[in-house]
Amino acid sequence: MDSDGDGIGDLDGIRQRLDHLVELGVGALWLSPIFASPMADFGYDVADYCAIDPLFGDMAAFDALLTEAHGRGLKLLLDFVPNHSSDQHPWFAESRSSRDNPRRDWYIWHDPAPDGGPPNNWQSNFGGSAWTLDEATGQYYHHAFLAAQPDLNWRNPAVRAAMADTLRFWLDKGVDGFRVDVIWHLIKDAGLRDNPPNPGYAPGQPDIQRYLQLHSADQPEVHEVIAELRGVIEEYDGRLLIGEIYLPLERLMTYYGQDNAGVHLPFNFQLIQAPWHAGGIAALIDEYEAALPPGGWPNWVLSNHDQPRIAARVGEAQARIAAMLLLTLRGTPTLYYGDEIGIADVTILPDQAQDPAAINEPGASFNRDRARSPMQWSPDPGGGFSNGEPWLPLTTDWQTRNVASQADEDASMLALHRALLRLRQAEPTLRSGDYRRVDAGEGLLAYRRGPTIAVVLNLSSEARALTLPTGWQDADILLTASGADLARVPDMLPGDEGLVLRLPEMAA
Ligand code: NOJ
């Protein structure tokens, strides 16, 4: 929500819309970076970790947001971006100023290869080499993302100490925790060895796919660093550490750590990446549940600001089923703003692209602008988001796809999300009851949560015969995905329909 008419969302705007989050029924709010930044990567290039960028407001606006969020019982999480700073950060300015500057070793510098090229074959996530030559000092610096985002050297204890202090700065203010950007990237191979070629790479794919990221990320020593970050979190009561991690399941699980030394929640992005088929989704939930370490608390993510939205991936009808899945699985769900009204996709013409990844590798890389369009609040001009021109286009159907229009419709996407979250708040079983899968038939995903709740989802658009365990037919229907009023559990589940059931005692 934009409060000052510049077309860009800001802290006062979010504060004005906190009631929406309360009515929706979420417990915590995660903000993508709000820190001082030249915005080469929309704030993921931080120039001062302890200042608010004027685009978003000032520290008074932040304090007001935090106070009002807490006043409404909402927790507030910030986005901590420790892997890299902006090249405009004073630390980097000092580091690049000379080879013997005391901060030289705060970043990752290396001599050119014998041919004068980059020190190794590592690729940037945003295209091209992950190394840029600094002509003045004759060395390359490493950047896993843009050249304007130099990677910090987390092997340097001074970097760790400075970053711990930035966490304490925000924790002292009372923030409830952090989502940590690309946490698995923090430590790179000490010898900077070349990555091996990726046998699956096909021309036309983003450059990052050329090699397997064996030496440039997910190094064993990263866990020592995370233990230190967690140590800072543990200096305070009740704060949360979430790690952004794109890794295969068995690697992901190592980030839980042991004895409070890992992150509380390594983000679980499997639902974003998996094809939308009942059998595959059922299998991945089983595998995830089975792979969790003792005491590891599950979490599920359906969309985020880097990936196509759920409604764009599976269509609006199945996005309702996906919402029912997300909000009835065990653990902590993360809901991406706008998914609660079913925003699907916005068309971004090539010359409108703002995402640096899409600009650098047009065609190869998903244009993240398509998942970042403004929240649609009302049928007013600018979708109620801004009195000015919104920074990205709205969906073509914004005049009906908005919070105000959906708020009064019984069967709207918004009503479904509110009902699911209300149910989740009322039924602890939905949050923490054990998960047991049940085979209900082709195209269906069915499971039991604890002894009392069951969920049956049709992941297809065709009606499917239900073969349910004894007693399930006599269950009370707590919610339907379509909003339809069903008197009893049907023999055939319509396409795109889902049910949340309260099982009678003694149901199998
Ligand atoms: C992951 C963030 O989610 C993404 O938006 C950003 O571009 C990169 N990390 C670099 O910080």
Boltz pocket constraint, residues with backbone or C-beta under 6 A from the ligand:
constraints:
  - pocket:
      binder: B
      contacts: [[A, 41], [A, 44], [A, 81], [A, 145], [A, 181], [A, 182], [A, 244], [A, 305], [A, 306]]
      max_distance: 6.0
